[in-house]
Amino acid sequence: MFSSRFLLILKIFVSFFFITFLLNKHDISNLRYYILNFTILIYIFFLTLFAYFLISLRLKILCELKKINISFFQVFRINTITSLFAILIPPGLTDLVRLYFLKRFSNLYESIIIVSNDRFYGFLTKLLLVLFSVTSFVILYKLEFIEFLFFFFLFFFLILFIFLN
């Protein structure tokens, strides 16, 4: 068993090695360009944080409907941990991680219902976003109704494919 100090030193070494590798691999003469894009990174960070906030709010509302006593911070934590696992494991298995954390606050049956409802409402949200996007696209480019249907079903199946994978 490794000690915590050894793991900390190992993490610092790996991070230092990774940063050194990246700095040696890329030309940093135009560092001003990267600094200017840092503001864009800040905007993206806050936009992502806002998206996690909305997703957590949806899950919190579903938990309150099932009379589960869980704080918003805990729901936010569950969603961010699940998003971290979404990078590491296949997307369908992230629901199992969410079930594991929600099971601490309720029984397994209620957790399954909450996660299923959350997925369903997430799908409806994406569908409404597609409908809004396609409608805006049609209005912007003044397309015919047949073209509207084509783009709607194209975006719908694209979102459906993304949602199911």
N, C-alpha and C positions, 0 to 999 in steps of 0.2 A: 504494500500500500504506500502510495506516494504522499509525502507531506504537502500541506497547502503552500508552504514557501517554495518548494521545488516546482509545484505546478505554476505558481506565479512567475517564477524565474523562467520557466519554459515558455509561458505565454508571452512574456516580454521579449524573449529571444526570438521566437517565431514571428512576432509582430515587427520587431526591428529588422529581421531578415527579409520579411515580405516588403516592407517600406523601402529598404535599400535596393532590393531587386527591382521594384517599380521605378524608383528614381534613376537607377542605372539604365533601365530598359527604355525609358521615355526621355525625350528632349525637354528640359525644363527652362529653355531660354525664353520661351514666351509664357512665362509664369503670370504675367499680367492678364492674359486671356483666361487662365484658370481662376484667378481671383475674381474677375468680372462674372464668371459663371457661378461663383460661390453664392451670389445673391439668388440665382435661379435655383440652386440646391436648397437654399433656405425656404424659398416659396414651395418647392416640391415637398420638403419636409413637413411644412405646416398644412399643405393640402392633404398629404397622407395622414397626418395626425387627425385632421378634421374628418376624413373618411373613416378612420378607425373609431372616432367618436360617434359618428352616425350609426355604424354597424353595432357598436356596443350599446347604443341607445335602443336599437331595435331588439337586441337580445335581452336587455334589461326590461323592456316592456313585456316581452314574452314571458320572462320569469315572474314578473309581477302578476300577470294574468293567471299563472299557475300557483300563485300564493307562495312563491319561493323567496325567502328573505336573503337577498344577496345585494351587496353594495355595488354602485356603479363602477367604482375603482376595481373591484374584483372581476366584474364582467369585462372591463377594459383590459385587465391583465390576462384573462382567459383568451380574449381575441388576439392580443398581441403575441402571446405564446403560441397560439394556434397558427398565426401567420408565419411565425418563425419555423414551425414544423412543416408548413406548406412548402418551404424552400427545400427542406431536407427529405421529405417523404412524398409519395404520390398524393394528389389532392383528395381523393376519396377517403384516405386514412386520417386526414386532419379532423374529420368529424368524430373519429374515435378518440382523438386527443381532447376535443371539446367535450365529448361525453364523459371522459375520465374526470375532467375538472368539474363539470356540472354535477356529477354524481356525488360529489362531496356535500352538496347543498340540498339534494333531493334524492329520490330513489331513481333507479335506472330507467324505469318506464317513463317517468315524467321528463327525464333528461333526453330520452330518445324523441319524445313528442316535441320538446322545445327545439332541439337541433333540427328535426325534420321541418317544423314550421319556419324556423329561421332560414333554412335552405329554400323553402318554397317562397317566402316573402322576398328573399334575395333574388330569386329568379323572376318574380313579378316586377321587382324594381328594375332589373336589367331589361326586361321586356318593355316596360314603360319608357326607359331611357332610349331603347332602340326605336320605339314608335315616335318619340319626340325628335330624335335625330333624323330619322327618315322623313318625317313631316317637314322639318326645317330644311332638309336637303331639297325636297320637292318644291317647297315654296321659294327657296333661294334660286334654284335653277329652272323654275317654271316647267316642271315635267308633266307628262300626261299621266292619267290614272293607271294605265297598264305599266308604265315605267315605275310609278309609285309602288304598285304591288310587287314588281320584280325586286326593287331595292328593299322593300319591307321584308319579304321572305328571305332575301339574301342575308340581310343583317340578323333576322330572327334565327336562321339556321346557324349563322356564325356564332351568335351568342349562345344558342343551344349547345353547339359543339364545344364551346369554351366552358360552359357551365357543367356539362356532363363529364368532361375530362379532368 
